[in-house]
Amino acid sequence: MPRYKGKGVGSVGTPGKTSGAVEAPDQELPTLLRIASLATFPEQNPNPVIETNGHGEVTYLNPAAEMAFPDLRHLGGIHPILAGLAEITAGLRDDGRDHIERDVELADFVFEERICYLALPTGDVTRIYAHDVTARRRAERSLQEVARRVVLAEEQERRRVSRELHDEAGQALAALKISLQLLQTETDTHEVRQGLVDAVALVEQTREHIRLLAQGLRPPALDTLGLNAALEGFCYDFSRRTDLSISYRGCGLEEPVDAVRICLYRFLQEALANAARHSQAQSIKVSLTNPGAWVQLVVKDDGQGMDSFALEHHDGGGLGLLGMRERIELLSGTLAIESEMGSGTTLVALLPVGGR
């Protein structure tokens, strides 16, 4: 029986291990490695599977990839499905990670890619597993659009109710107050006069409650003075009602679209309400900045802090920061939460000036 010299081949990724039986000749090693490699690419896989070498050249396409990307072999690395592959491969090799995932848009289609890197004795190999997620992404975008419209419709209804409270109920109470004050001057009975004084005080108190309610539903300053003034006014009113020390620093900025303005206003409402109810803070710093095409609102308190999970899910009867995150993300924005026990809490809302 002939004896062979050379390194044995076990399974893919374990070159140099022998099975304890027959060793392969050196010249057969690349072929056997290739067969073992291709064994991980079922020809009947319904999803595209692609393999490239260390030079970025396409070395393998399964039938699904051949059908989905007929020009891939010809275009090679300049094909959109392989865009940035060299940098990704280098990153995987340097970081020691085994894979990375990304979405690639190709015409009207969206492919979810899982990119894997292997260092084999025959050379570097990059494998791309592609999955057509166009239908899923379209469904997600449709749901986001429906949710965004619901939020906008809710805000429009809030504006309508706010105006009715201010114009109808507010004016009616103002007229009632004047009438009661006139009656005070026309009566000589002390008991009646005192009753009218109490009634006037109650009317004024009710007017203030309605004003705050209307402002909470839709602050008039947003429409008349803009975002910066509306946020500053809310900080002043909130500080006056709660005795919290609130400092506000704004900036002159390009006025965002209405959806972004009201989203940031709601975010500030929720952030200050959480700080007043739960943080035991003494002071809060609020800042509005305009980095490029974005608008950023930061709320930082010196309270007791809490873990981020509890902070997001503790709504305290309001929208809740989890709900605020969803609203912000509907407008292509982000919400960052930094909090540690005993070190206060910082909330950062970042939104595009033009919305999504």
BAFIDO-998185 format. One record per residue (C-alpha): x, y, z; residue in three letters; residue number from 1. Coordinates in nm, 4 decimals, padded with zeros to 6 digits. Example, Ala and Ser with C-alpha at 12.3 -4.5 7.8 and 13.67 -1.06 7.14 Angstrom:
<node east="01.2300" north="-00.4500" up="00.7800" aa="ALA" i="1"/>
<node east="01.3670" north="-00.1060" up="00.7140" aa="SER" i="2"/>
***
This chain:
<node east="00.0000" north="00.0000" up="00.0000" aa="MET" i="1"/>
<node east="00.1467" north="00.3398" up="-00.0947" aa="PRO" i="2"/>
<node east="00.2282" north="00.5899" up="00.1759" aa="ARG" i="3"/>
<node east="00.1608" north="00.9613" up="00.1307" aa="TYR" i="4"/>
<node east="00.3430" north="01.2581" up="00.2757" aa="LYS" i="5"/>
<node east="00.1913" north="01.5965" up="00.3578" aa="GLY" i="6"/>
<node east="-00.0580" north="01.7543" up="00.5917" aa="LYS" i="7"/>
<node east="-00.3780" north="01.5723" up="00.6560" aa="GLY" i="8"/>
<node east="-00.7238" north="01.7296" up="00.6130" aa="VAL" i="9"/>
<node east="-00.9991" north="01.6946" up="00.8660" aa="GLY" i="10"/>
<node east="-01.2973" north="01.9347" up="00.8609" aa="SER" i="11"/>
<node east="-01.3199" north="02.2908" up="00.7283" aa="VAL" i="12"/>
<node east="-01.1276" north="02.5321" up="00.9489" aa="GLY" i="13"/>
<node east="-00.9116" north="02.2553" up="01.1071" aa="THR" i="14"/>
<node east="-00.6323" north="02.2101" up="00.8529" aa="PRO" i="15"/>
<node east="-00.3411" north="02.0016" up="00.9681" aa="GLY" i="16"/>
<node east="-00.5493" north="01.7488" up="01.1636" aa="LYS" i="17"/>
<node east="-00.5487" north="01.3915" up="01.0379" aa="THR" i="18"/>
<node east="-00.8233" north="01.1394" up="01.0590" aa="SER" i="19"/>
<node east="-00.5802" north="00.8713" up="01.1692" aa="GLY" i="20"/>
<node east="-00.6177" north="00.6797" up="00.8433" aa="ALA" i="21"/>
<node east="-00.4866" north="00.8046" up="00.5086" aa="VAL" i="22"/>
<node east="-00.2909" north="01.1234" up="00.4478" aa="GLU" i="23"/>
<node east="-00.3420" north="01.3280" up="00.1316" aa="ALA" i="24"/>
<node east="-00.0581" north="01.4206" up="-00.1020" aa="PRO" i="25"/>
<node east="00.0504" north="01.7853" up="-00.0978" aa="ASP" i="26"/>
<node east="-00.0805" north="01.8475" up="-00.4482" aa="GLN" i="27"/>
<node east="-00.4280" north="01.7242" up="-00.3529" aa="GLU" i="28"/>
<node east="-00.4597" north="01.9537" up="-00.0481" aa="LEU" i="29"/>
<node east="-00.6115" north="02.2582" up="-00.2279" aa="PRO" i="30"/>
<node east="-00.8653" north="02.0394" up="-00.4047" aa="THR" i="31"/>
<node east="-00.9745" north="01.8663" up="-00.0867" aa="LEU" i="32"/>
<node east="-00.9954" north="02.1971" up="00.0985" aa="LEU" i="33"/>
<node east="-01.2042" north="02.3370" up="-00.1847" aa="ARG" i="34"/>
<node east="-01.4423" north="02.0417" up="-00.1709" aa="ILE" i="35"/>
<node east="-01.4731" north="02.0742" up="00.2058" aa="ALA" i="36"/>
<node east="-01.5331" north="02.4472" up="00.1659" aa="SER" i="37"/>
<node east="-01.8026" north="02.4029" up="-00.0955" aa="LEU" i="38"/>
<node east="-01.9724" north="02.1466" up="00.1267" aa="ALA" i="39"/>
<node east="-02.0869" north="02.4407" up="00.3382" aa="THR" i="40"/>
<node east="-02.2627" north="02.5972" up="00.0341" aa="PHE" i="41"/>
<node east="-02.5630" north="02.3820" up="-00.0544" aa="PRO" i="42"/>
<node east="-02.6349" north="02.4177" up="-00.4223" aa="GLU" i="43"/>
<node east="-03.0064" north="02.4141" up="-00.3443" aa="GLN" i="44"/>
<node east="-02.9840" north="02.7033" up="-00.0985" aa="ASN" i="45"/>
<node east="-03.2674" north="02.9398" up="-00.2026" aa="PRO" i="46"/>
<node east="-03.0665" north="03.2435" up="-00.0914" aa="ASN" i="47"/>
<node east="-02.7652" north="03.3876" up="-00.2742" aa="PRO" i="48"/>
<node east="-02.4270" north="03.2729" up="-00.1440" aa="VAL" i="49"/>
<node east="-02.1080" north="03.4392" up="-00.2688" aa="ILE" i="50"/>
<node east="-01.7407" north="03.3761" up="-00.2033" aa="GLU" i="51"/>
<node east="-01.4437" north="03.6018" up="-00.2791" aa="THR" i="52"/>
<node east="-01.0694" north="03.5562" up="-00.2357" aa="ASN" i="53"/>
<node east="-00.8157" north="03.7796" up="-00.0658" aa="GLY" i="54"/>
<node east="-00.7957" north="03.9996" up="-00.3752" aa="HIS" i="55"/>
<node east="-01.1703" north="04.0626" up="-00.3778" aa="GLY" i="56"/>
<node east="-01.2275" north="03.8427" up="-00.6817" aa="GLU" i="57"/>
<node east="-01.5486" north="03.6427" up="-00.7026" aa="VAL" i="58"/>
<node east="-01.4580" north="03.2749" up="-00.6788" aa="THR" i="59"/>
<node east="-01.7958" north="03.1129" up="-00.6150" aa="TYR" i="60"/>
<node east="-02.1643" north="03.1807" up="-00.6727" aa="LEU" i="61"/>
<node east="-02.4385" north="02.9365" up="-00.5931" aa="ASN" i="62"/>
<node east="-02.7301" north="02.9068" up="-00.8420" aa="PRO" i="63"/>
<node east="-02.9438" north="03.1549" up="-00.6443" aa="ALA" i="64"/>
<node east="-02.6642" north="03.4135" up="-00.6596" aa="ALA" i="65"/>
<node east="-02.6104" north="03.3501" up="-01.0326" aa="GLU" i="66"/>
<node east="-02.9796" north="03.4167" up="-01.0919" aa="MET" i="67"/>
<node east="-03.0103" north="03.7189" up="-00.8603" aa="ALA" i="68"/>
<node east="-02.6872" north="03.8894" up="-00.9733" aa="PHE" i="69"/>
<node east="-02.6125" north="03.7839" up="-01.3336" aa="PRO" i="70"/>
<node east="-02.3487" north="04.0565" up="-01.3785" aa="ASP" i="71"/>
<node east="-02.1664" north="03.9892" up="-01.0514" aa="LEU" i="72"/>
<node east="-01.8817" north="03.7845" up="-01.2005" aa="ARG" i="73"/>
<node east="-01.8242" north="04.0493" up="-01.4663" aa="HIS" i="74"/>
<node east="-01.8367" north="04.3524" up="-01.2360" aa="LEU" i="75"/>
<node east="-01.6654" north="04.1919" up="-00.9381" aa="GLY" i="76"/>
<node east="-01.5838" north="04.4279" up="-00.6535" aa="GLY" i="77"/>
<node east="-01.7574" north="04.7268" up="-00.8094" aa="ILE" i="78"/>
<node east="-02.0939" north="04.5520" up="-00.7942" aa="HIS" i="79"/>
<node east="-02.3175" north="04.7186" up="-00.5290" aa="PRO" i="80"/>
<node east="-02.3682" north="04.3888" up="-00.3484" aa="ILE" i="81"/>
<node east="-01.9916" north="04.3830" up="-00.2773" aa="LEU" i="82"/>
<node east="-01.9491" north="04.7556" up="-00.2064" aa="ALA" i="83"/>
<node east="-01.6960" north="04.8194" up="00.0706" aa="GLY" i="84"/>
<node east="-01.6153" north="04.4503" up="00.1019" aa="LEU" i="85"/>
<node east="-01.2371" north="04.5023" up="00.1193" aa="ALA" i="86"/>
<node east="-01.2686" north="04.7385" up="00.4172" aa="GLU" i="87"/>
<node east="-01.5142" north="04.5061" up="00.5916" aa="ILE" i="88"/>
<node east="-01.2859" north="04.2060" up="00.5392" aa="THR" i="89"/>
<node east="-00.9882" north="04.3993" up="00.6774" aa="ALA" i="90"/>
<node east="-01.1948" north="04.5025" up="00.9786" aa="GLY" i="91"/>
<node east="-01.3046" north="04.1455" up="01.0479" aa="LEU" i="92"/>
<node east="-00.9467" north="04.0222" up="01.0167" aa="ARG" i="93"/>
<node east="-00.8063" north="04.2913" up="01.2456" aa="ASP" i="94"/>
<node east="-01.0836" north="04.2773" up="01.5079" aa="ASP" i="95"/>
<node east="-01.1011" north="03.8988" up="01.5235" aa="GLY" i="96"/>
<node east="-01.4759" north="03.8952" up="01.4654" aa="ARG" i="97"/>
<node east="-01.6234" north="03.6106" up="01.2633" aa="ASP" i="98"/>
<node east="-01.8966" north="03.8058" up="01.0841" aa="HIS" i="99"/>
<node east="-02.0751" north="04.1353" up="01.0326" aa="ILE" i="100"/>
<node east="-02.4285" north="04.2104" up="00.9125" aa="GLU" i="101"/>
<node east="-02.5524" north="04.4958" up="00.6962" aa="ARG" i="102"/>
<node east="-02.8325" north="04.5982" up="00.4585" aa="ASP" i="103"/>
<node east="-02.7596" north="04.6716" up="00.0938" aa="VAL" i="104"/>
<node east="-03.0057" north="04.8517" up="-00.1341" aa="GLU" i="105"/>
<node east="-02.9947" north="04.7406" up="-00.4965" aa="LEU" i="106"/>
<node east="-03.2395" north="04.9236" up="-00.7245" aa="ALA" i="107"/>
<node east="-03.5807" north="04.8560" up="-00.5672" aa="ASP" i="108"/>
<node east="-03.4557" north="04.5642" up="-00.3578" aa="PHE" i="109"/>
<node east="-03.3026" north="04.5398" up="-00.0112" aa="VAL" i="110"/>
<node east="-03.0673" north="04.2544" up="00.0767" aa="PHE" i="111"/>
<node east="-02.9613" north="04.1639" up="00.4287" aa="GLU" i="112"/>
<node east="-02.6024" north="04.0415" up="00.4178" aa="GLU" i="113"/>
<node east="-02.4046" north="03.8292" up="00.6613" aa="ARG" i="114"/>
<node east="-02.0371" north="03.8676" up="00.5742" aa="ILE" i="115"/>
<node east="-01.7941" north="03.6091" up="00.7151" aa="CYS" i="116"/>
<node east="-01.4149" north="03.5967" up="00.6990" aa="TYR" i="117"/>
<node east="-01.2003" north="03.2812" up="00.7090" aa="LEU" i="118"/>
<node east="-00.8220" north="03.2512" up="00.6925" aa="ALA" i="119"/>
<node east="-00.7526" north="02.9184" up="00.5179" aa="LEU" i="120"/>
<node east="-00.4192" north="02.7671" up="00.4169" aa="PRO" i="121"/>
<node east="-00.5154" north="02.8310" up="00.0550" aa="THR" i="122"/>
<node east="-00.5761" north="03.2011" up="00.1230" aa="GLY" i="123"/>
<node east="-00.8254" north="03.4412" up="00.2754" aa="ASP" i="124"/>
<node east="-01.1899" north="03.3722" up="00.2021" aa="VAL" i="125"/>
<node east="-01.4832" north="03.6094" up="00.2437" aa="THR" i="126"/>
<node east="-01.8305" north="03.4570" up="00.2266" aa="ARG" i="127"/>
<node east="-02.1460" north="03.6576" up="00.1799" aa="ILE" i="128"/>
<node east="-02.4845" north="03.5134" up="00.2665" aa="TYR" i="129"/>
<node east="-02.7516" north="03.7396" up="00.1139" aa="ALA" i="130"/>
<node east="-03.1220" north="03.7363" up="00.1927" aa="HIS" i="131"/>
<node east="-03.3858" north="03.9381" up="00.0083" aa="ASP" i="132"/>
<node east="-03.5714" north="04.1339" up="00.2798" aa="VAL" i="133"/>
<node east="-03.7426" north="04.3813" up="00.0475" aa="THR" i="134"/>
<node east="-04.0950" north="04.2804" up="00.1461" aa="ALA" i="135"/>
<node east="-04.0134" north="04.2927" up="00.5170" aa="ARG" i="136"/>
<node east="-03.8451" north="04.6335" up="00.4969" aa="ARG" i="137"/>
<node east="-04.1372" north="04.7743" up="00.2961" aa="ARG" i="138"/>
<node east="-04.3804" north="04.6426" up="00.5557" aa="ALA" i="139"/>
<node east="-04.1741" north="04.7976" up="00.8367" aa="GLU" i="140"/>
<node east="-04.1646" north="05.1325" up="00.6578" aa="ARG" i="141"/>
<node east="-04.5374" north="05.1181" up="00.5966" aa="SER" i="142"/>
<node east="-04.6024" north="05.0544" up="00.9652" aa="LEU" i="143"/>
<node east="-04.3722" north="05.3419" up="01.0585" aa="GLN" i="144"/>
<node east="-04.5547" north="05.5716" up="00.8193" aa="GLU" i="145"/>
<node east="-04.8920" north="05.4709" up="00.9653" aa="VAL" i="146"/>
<node east="-04.7619" north="05.5310" up="01.3180" aa="ALA" i="147"/>
<node east="-04.6208" north="05.8685" up="01.2157" aa="ARG" i="148"/>
<node east="-04.9567" north="05.9726" up="01.0693" aa="ARG" i="149"/>
<node east="-05.1337" north="05.8643" up="01.3870" aa="VAL" i="150"/>
<node east="-04.8980" north="06.0795" up="01.5954" aa="VAL" i="151"/>
<node east="-04.9497" north="06.3793" up="01.3658" aa="LEU" i="152"/>
<node east="-05.3280" north="06.3323" up="01.3757" aa="ALA" i="153"/>
<node east="-05.3124" north="06.3192" up="01.7554" aa="GLU" i="154"/>
<node east="-05.1146" north="06.6444" up="01.7633" aa="GLU" i="155"/>
<node east="-05.3641" north="06.8133" up="01.5311" aa="GLN" i="156"/>
<node east="-05.6457" north="06.7109" up="01.7645" aa="GLU" i="157"/>
<node east="-05.4502" north="06.8425" up="02.0616" aa="ARG" i="158"/>
<node east="-05.4101" north="07.1769" up="01.8814" aa="ARG" i="159"/>
<node east="-05.7850" north="07.1941" up="01.8141" aa="ARG" i="160"/>
<node east="-05.8780" north="07.1151" up="02.1756" aa="VAL" i="161"/>
<node east="-05.6165" north="07.3603" up="02.3042" aa="SER" i="162"/>
<node east="-05.7572" north="07.6437" up="02.0969" aa="ARG" i="163"/>
<node east="-06.1132" north="07.5683" up="02.2068" aa="GLU" i="164"/>
<node east="-06.0094" north="07.5672" up="02.5726" aa="LEU" i="165"/>
<node east="-05.8240" north="07.8929" up="02.5316" aa="HIS" i="166"/>
<node east="-06.0780" north="08.0737" up="02.3144" aa="ASP" i="167"/>
<node east="-06.4084" north="07.9394" up="02.4461" aa="GLU" i="168"/>
<node east="-06.3636" north="07.8315" up="02.8078" aa="ALA" i="169"/>
<node east="-06.0951" north="08.0903" up="02.8822" aa="GLY" i="170"/>
<node east="-06.2984" north="08.3817" up="02.7501" aa="GLN" i="171"/>
<node east="-06.6142" north="08.2622" up="02.9215" aa="ALA" i="172"/>
<node east="-06.4345" north="08.2466" up="03.2554" aa="LEU" i="173"/>
<node east="-06.2853" north="08.5931" up="03.1986" aa="ALA" i="174"/>
<node east="-06.6347" north="08.7339" up="03.1408" aa="ALA" i="175"/>
<node east="-06.7654" north="08.5559" up="03.4506" aa="LEU" i="176"/>
<node east="-06.4847" north="08.7045" up="03.6592" aa="LYS" i="177"/>
<node east="-06.5692" north="09.0563" up="03.5445" aa="ILE" i="178"/>
<node east="-06.9385" north="09.0045" up="03.6231" aa="SER" i="179"/>
<node east="-06.8619" north="08.8799" up="03.9711" aa="LEU" i="180"/>
<node east="-06.6322" north="09.1748" up="04.0376" aa="GLN" i="181"/>
<node east="-06.9084" north="09.4170" up="03.9298" aa="LEU" i="182"/>
<node east="-07.1504" north="09.2479" up="04.1689" aa="LEU" i="183"/>
<node east="-06.8988" north="09.2975" up="04.4494" aa="GLN" i="184"/>
<node east="-06.9213" north="09.6752" up="04.4099" aa="THR" i="185"/>
<node east="-07.3014" north="09.6739" up="04.4036" aa="GLU" i="186"/>
<node east="-07.3744" north="09.4772" up="04.7181" aa="THR" i="187"/>
<node east="-07.3674" north="09.6044" up="05.0730" aa="ASP" i="188"/>
<node east="-07.3953" north="09.2694" up="05.2482" aa="THR" i="189"/>
<node east="-07.0623" north="09.1548" up="05.3921" aa="HIS" i="190"/>
<node east="-07.1454" north="08.7856" up="05.3596" aa="GLU" i="191"/>
<node east="-07.2440" north="08.8228" up="04.9927" aa="VAL" i="192"/>
<node east="-06.9381" north="09.0351" up="04.9207" aa="ARG" i="193"/>
<node east="-06.7098" north="08.7753" up="05.0798" aa="GLN" i="194"/>
<node east="-06.8805" north="08.5004" up="04.8814" aa="GLY" i="195"/>
<node east="-06.8180" north="08.6936" up="04.5615" aa="LEU" i="196"/>
<node east="-06.4521" north="08.7395" up="04.6540" aa="VAL" i="197"/>
<node east="-06.4182" north="08.3641" up="04.6981" aa="ASP" i="198"/>
<node east="-06.6001" north="08.3029" up="04.3680" aa="ALA" i="199"/>
<node east="-06.3654" north="08.5407" up="04.1842" aa="VAL" i="200"/>
<node east="-06.0646" north="08.3596" up="04.3315" aa="ALA" i="201"/>
<node east="-06.2064" north="08.0240" up="04.2226" aa="LEU" i="202"/>
<node east="-06.2686" north="08.1534" up="03.8691" aa="VAL" i="203"/>
<node east="-05.9101" north="08.2833" up="03.8483" aa="GLU" i="204"/>
<node east="-05.7758" north="07.9523" up="03.9719" aa="GLN" i="205"/>
<node east="-05.9845" north="07.7655" up="03.7144" aa="THR" i="206"/>
<node east="-05.8632" north="07.9964" up="03.4393" aa="ARG" i="207"/>
<node east="-05.5022" north="07.9212" up="03.5339" aa="GLU" i="208"/>
<node east="-05.5658" north="07.5459" up="03.5287" aa="HIS" i="209"/>
<node east="-05.7256" north="07.5709" up="03.1865" aa="ILE" i="210"/>
<node east="-05.4360" north="07.7835" up="03.0611" aa="ARG" i="211"/>
<node east="-05.1847" north="07.5235" up="03.1746" aa="LEU" i="212"/>
<node east="-05.3955" north="07.2447" up="03.0260" aa="LEU" i="213"/>
<node east="-05.4227" north="07.4248" up="02.6919" aa="ALA" i="214"/>
<node east="-05.0510" north="07.4977" up="02.6945" aa="GLN" i="215"/>
<node east="-04.9747" north="07.1328" up="02.7643" aa="GLY" i="216"/>
<node east="-05.1936" north="07.0205" up="02.4774" aa="LEU" i="217"/>
<node east="-05.0428" north="07.2653" up="02.2298" aa="ARG" i="218"/>
<node east="-04.8181" north="07.5496" up="02.3475" aa="PRO" i="219"/>
<node east="-04.9164" north="07.8681" up="02.1591" aa="PRO" i="220"/>
<node east="-04.5542" north="07.9860" up="02.1711" aa="ALA" i="221"/>
<node east="-04.4589" north="07.7090" up="01.9277" aa="LEU" i="222"/>
<node east="-04.6726" north="07.8701" up="01.6579" aa="ASP" i="223"/>
<node east="-04.6079" north="08.2328" up="01.7475" aa="THR" i="224"/>
<node east="-04.2503" north="08.2490" up="01.8821" aa="LEU" i="225"/>
<node east="-04.0837" north="07.9259" up="01.7672" aa="GLY" i="226"/>
<node east="-03.9193" north="07.6259" up="01.9316" aa="LEU" i="227"/>
<node east="-03.6475" north="07.8047" up="02.1279" aa="ASN" i="228"/>
<node east="-03.8847" north="08.0483" up="02.3001" aa="ALA" i="229"/>
<node east="-04.1435" north="07.7749" up="02.3666" aa="ALA" i="230"/>
<node east="-03.8861" north="07.5525" up="02.5390" aa="LEU" i="231"/>
<node east="-03.7498" north="07.8414" up="02.7440" aa="GLU" i="232"/>
<node east="-04.0999" north="07.9430" up="02.8511" aa="GLY" i="233"/>
<node east="-04.1869" north="07.5892" up="02.9546" aa="PHE" i="234"/>
<node east="-03.8675" north="07.5627" up="03.1626" aa="CYS" i="235"/>
<node east="-03.9561" north="07.8894" up="03.3386" aa="TYR" i="236"/>
<node east="-04.3141" north="07.7807" up="03.4128" aa="ASP" i="237"/>
<node east="-04.2065" north="07.4338" up="03.5281" aa="PHE" i="238"/>
<node east="-03.9420" north="07.5791" up="03.7589" aa="SER" i="239"/>
<node east="-04.1969" north="07.8188" up="03.9081" aa="ARG" i="240"/>
<node east="-04.4463" north="07.5376" up="03.9743" aa="ARG" i="241"/>
<node east="-04.1981" north="07.2867" up="04.1197" aa="THR" i="242"/>
<node east="-03.9300" north="07.5065" up="04.2836" aa="ASP" i="243"/>
<node east="-03.6664" north="07.3175" up="04.0822" aa="LEU" i="244"/>
<node east="-03.3678" north="07.5204" up="03.9628" aa="SER" i="245"/>
<node east="-03.3766" north="07.4921" up="03.5835" aa="ILE" i="246"/>
<node east="-03.1240" north="07.6668" up="03.3613" aa="SER" i="247"/>
<node east="-03.1969" north="07.6901" up="02.9906" aa="TYR" i="248"/>
<node east="-02.9471" north="07.7650" up="02.7142" aa="ARG" i="249"/>
<node east="-03.0853" north="07.7977" up="02.3632" aa="GLY" i="250"/>
<node east="-02.9521" north="07.9062" up="02.0282" aa="CYS" i="251"/>
<node east="-03.0671" north="08.0716" up="01.7124" aa="GLY" i="252"/>
<node east="-03.1479" north="07.7875" up="01.4782" aa="LEU" i="253"/>
<node east="-03.3239" north="07.7022" up="01.1579" aa="GLU" i="254"/>
<node east="-03.6827" north="07.6416" up="01.2679" aa="GLU" i="255"/>
<node east="-03.7552" north="07.2668" up="01.2396" aa="PRO" i="256"/>
<node east="-04.0689" north="07.1274" up="01.0793" aa="VAL" i="257"/>
<node east="-04.3755" north="07.1194" up="01.3039" aa="ASP" i="258"/>
<node east="-04.3502" north="06.7451" up="01.3757" aa="ALA" i="259"/>
<node east="-03.9952" north="06.7870" up="01.5077" aa="VAL" i="260"/>
<node east="-04.0837" north="07.0962" up="01.7134" aa="ARG" i="261"/>
<node east="-04.3737" north="06.9285" up="01.8917" aa="ILE" i="262"/>
<node east="-04.1707" north="06.6068" up="01.9394" aa="CYS" i="263"/>
<node east="-03.8921" north="06.7982" up="02.1163" aa="LEU" i="264"/>
<node east="-04.1462" north="06.9891" up="02.3259" aa="TYR" i="265"/>
<node east="-04.3106" north="06.6611" up="02.4360" aa="ARG" i="266"/>
<node east="-03.9667" north="06.5182" up="02.5092" aa="PHE" i="267"/>
<node east="-03.8854" north="06.8130" up="02.7371" aa="LEU" i="268"/>
<node east="-04.2218" north="06.7771" up="02.9129" aa="GLN" i="269"/>
<node east="-04.1561" north="06.4094" up="02.9832" aa="GLU" i="270"/>
<node east="-03.7921" north="06.4589" up="03.0848" aa="ALA" i="271"/>
<node east="-03.8705" north="06.7344" up="03.3365" aa="LEU" i="272"/>
<node east="-04.1716" north="06.5463" up="03.4727" aa="ALA" i="273"/>
<node east="-03.9550" north="06.2369" up="03.5325" aa="ASN" i="274"/>
<node east="-03.6882" north="06.4446" up="03.7026" aa="ALA" i="275"/>
<node east="-03.9433" north="06.6134" up="03.9320" aa="ALA" i="276"/>
<node east="-04.1210" north="06.2892" up="04.0255" aa="ARG" i="277"/>
<node east="-03.8416" north="06.0369" up="04.0583" aa="HIS" i="278"/>
<node east="-03.4873" north="06.1773" up="04.0510" aa="SER" i="279"/>
<node east="-03.4854" north="06.3907" up="04.3688" aa="GLN" i="280"/>
<node east="-03.2855" north="06.6423" up="04.1653" aa="ALA" i="281"/>
<node east="-03.2054" north="06.9930" up="04.2910" aa="GLN" i="282"/>
<node east="-03.1113" north="07.1446" up="03.9559" aa="SER" i="283"/>
<node east="-03.1571" north="07.0668" up="03.5870" aa="ILE" i="284"/>
<node east="-02.9669" north="07.1968" up="03.2846" aa="LYS" i="285"/>
<node east="-03.1445" north="07.2148" up="02.9485" aa="VAL" i="286"/>
<node east="-02.9646" north="07.3055" up="02.6263" aa="SER" i="287"/>
<node east="-03.0786" north="07.3341" up="02.2655" aa="LEU" i="288"/>
<node east="-02.8175" north="07.3245" up="01.9879" aa="THR" i="289"/>
<node east="-02.8224" north="07.3082" up="01.6104" aa="ASN" i="290"/>
<node east="-02.5406" north="07.0838" up="01.4804" aa="PRO" i="291"/>
<node east="-02.5666" north="07.1118" up="01.1037" aa="GLY" i="292"/>
<node east="-02.8918" north="06.9772" up="00.9655" aa="ALA" i="293"/>
<node east="-02.9869" north="06.8422" up="01.3094" aa="TRP" i="294"/>
<node east="-03.1366" north="06.9838" up="01.6256" aa="VAL" i="295"/>
<node east="-03.0299" north="06.8472" up="01.9640" aa="GLN" i="296"/>
<node east="-03.1985" north="06.8862" up="02.3021" aa="LEU" i="297"/>
<node east="-03.0110" north="06.7803" up="02.6174" aa="VAL" i="298"/>
<node east="-03.1676" north="06.7512" up="02.9651" aa="VAL" i="299"/>
<node east="-02.9252" north="06.6820" up="03.2505" aa="LYS" i="300"/>
<node east="-03.0196" north="06.6574" up="03.6180" aa="ASP" i="301"/>
<node east="-02.8139" north="06.6114" up="03.9365" aa="ASP" i="302"/>
<node east="-03.0523" north="06.3579" up="04.0894" aa="GLY" i="303"/>
<node east="-03.0026" north="06.0102" up="04.2295" aa="GLN" i="304"/>
<node east="-02.9955" north="05.8463" up="03.8856" aa="GLY" i="305"/>
<node east="-03.1256" north="05.5043" up="03.7937" aa="MET" i="306"/>
<node east="-03.0484" north="05.2225" up="03.5548" aa="ASP" i="307"/>
<node east="-03.1435" north="05.2877" up="03.1925" aa="SER" i="308"/>
<node east="-03.3966" north="05.0006" up="03.1719" aa="PHE" i="309"/>
<node east="-03.5944" north="05.1297" up="03.4690" aa="ALA" i="310"/>
<node east="-03.5719" north="05.4853" up="03.3384" aa="LEU" i="311"/>
<node east="-03.7158" north="05.3938" up="02.9972" aa="GLU" i="312"/>
<node east="-04.0030" north="05.1871" up="03.1358" aa="HIS" i="313"/>
<node east="-04.1049" north="05.4164" up="03.4221" aa="HIS" i="314"/>
<node east="-04.3603" north="05.6411" up="03.2568" aa="ASP" i="315"/>
<node east="-04.5055" north="05.7945" up="03.5690" aa="GLY" i="316"/>
<node east="-04.8427" north="05.8438" up="03.4016" aa="GLY" i="317"/>
<node east="-04.7040" north="06.0357" up="03.1023" aa="GLY" i="318"/>
<node east="-04.5894" north="05.9265" up="02.7616" aa="LEU" i="319"/>
<node east="-04.2906" north="05.7487" up="02.9118" aa="GLY" i="320"/>
<node east="-03.9408" north="05.7711" up="02.7725" aa="LEU" i="321"/>
<node east="-03.9900" north="05.4418" up="02.5928" aa="LEU" i="322"/>
<node east="-04.2819" north="05.6000" up="02.4081" aa="GLY" i="323"/>
<node east="-04.0733" north="05.9115" up="02.3472" aa="MET" i="324"/>
<node east="-03.7968" north="05.7006" up="02.1933" aa="ARG" i="325"/>
<node east="-04.0503" north="05.5526" up="01.9525" aa="GLU" i="326"/>
<node east="-04.1794" north="05.8988" up="01.8588" aa="ARG" i="327"/>
<node east="-03.8292" north="06.0308" up="01.8034" aa="ILE" i="328"/>
<node east="-03.7303" north="05.7309" up="01.5910" aa="GLU" i="329"/>
<node east="-04.0421" north="05.7785" up="01.3771" aa="LEU" i="330"/>
<node east="-03.8833" north="06.1083" up="01.2705" aa="LEU" i="331"/>
<node east="-03.5453" north="05.9404" up="01.1999" aa="SER" i="332"/>
<node east="-03.4016" north="06.0689" up="01.5269" aa="GLY" i="333"/>
<node east="-03.2257" north="05.9077" up="01.8224" aa="THR" i="334"/>
<node east="-03.2655" north="05.9199" up="02.2006" aa="LEU" i="335"/>
<node east="-02.9607" north="05.8534" up="02.4194" aa="ALA" i="336"/>
<node east="-02.9968" north="05.7873" up="02.7932" aa="ILE" i="337"/>
<node east="-02.6997" north="05.8047" up="03.0311" aa="GLU" i="338"/>
<node east="-02.7679" north="05.7328" up="03.3954" aa="SER" i="339"/>
<node east="-02.5930" north="05.5780" up="03.6920" aa="GLU" i="340"/>
<node east="-02.7113" north="05.5405" up="04.0475" aa="MET" i="341"/>
<node east="-02.6021" north="05.8482" up="04.2415" aa="GLY" i="342"/>
<node east="-02.4705" north="06.0330" up="03.9346" aa="SER" i="343"/>
<node east="-02.7798" north="06.1918" up="03.7852" aa="GLY" i="344"/>
<node east="-02.9322" north="06.1370" up="03.4422" aa="THR" i="345"/>
<node east="-02.8609" north="06.2853" up="03.1011" aa="THR" i="346"/>
<node east="-03.1093" north="06.2576" up="02.8136" aa="LEU" i="347"/>
<node east="-03.0112" north="06.3559" up="02.4596" aa="VAL" i="348"/>
<node east="-03.2686" north="06.3833" up="02.1785" aa="ALA" i="349"/>
<node east="-03.1274" north="06.4316" up="01.8276" aa="LEU" i="350"/>
<node east="-03.3606" north="06.4926" up="01.5325" aa="LEU" i="351"/>
<node east="-03.3184" north="06.6101" up="01.1721" aa="PRO" i="352"/>
<node east="-03.4429" north="06.9649" up="01.1225" aa="VAL" i="353"/>
<node east="-03.6580" north="06.8545" up="00.8303" aa="GLY" i="354"/>
<node east="-03.7928" north="06.5377" up="00.9899" aa="GLY" i="355"/>
<node east="-03.7881" north="06.2229" up="00.7808" aa="ARG" i="356"/>
***
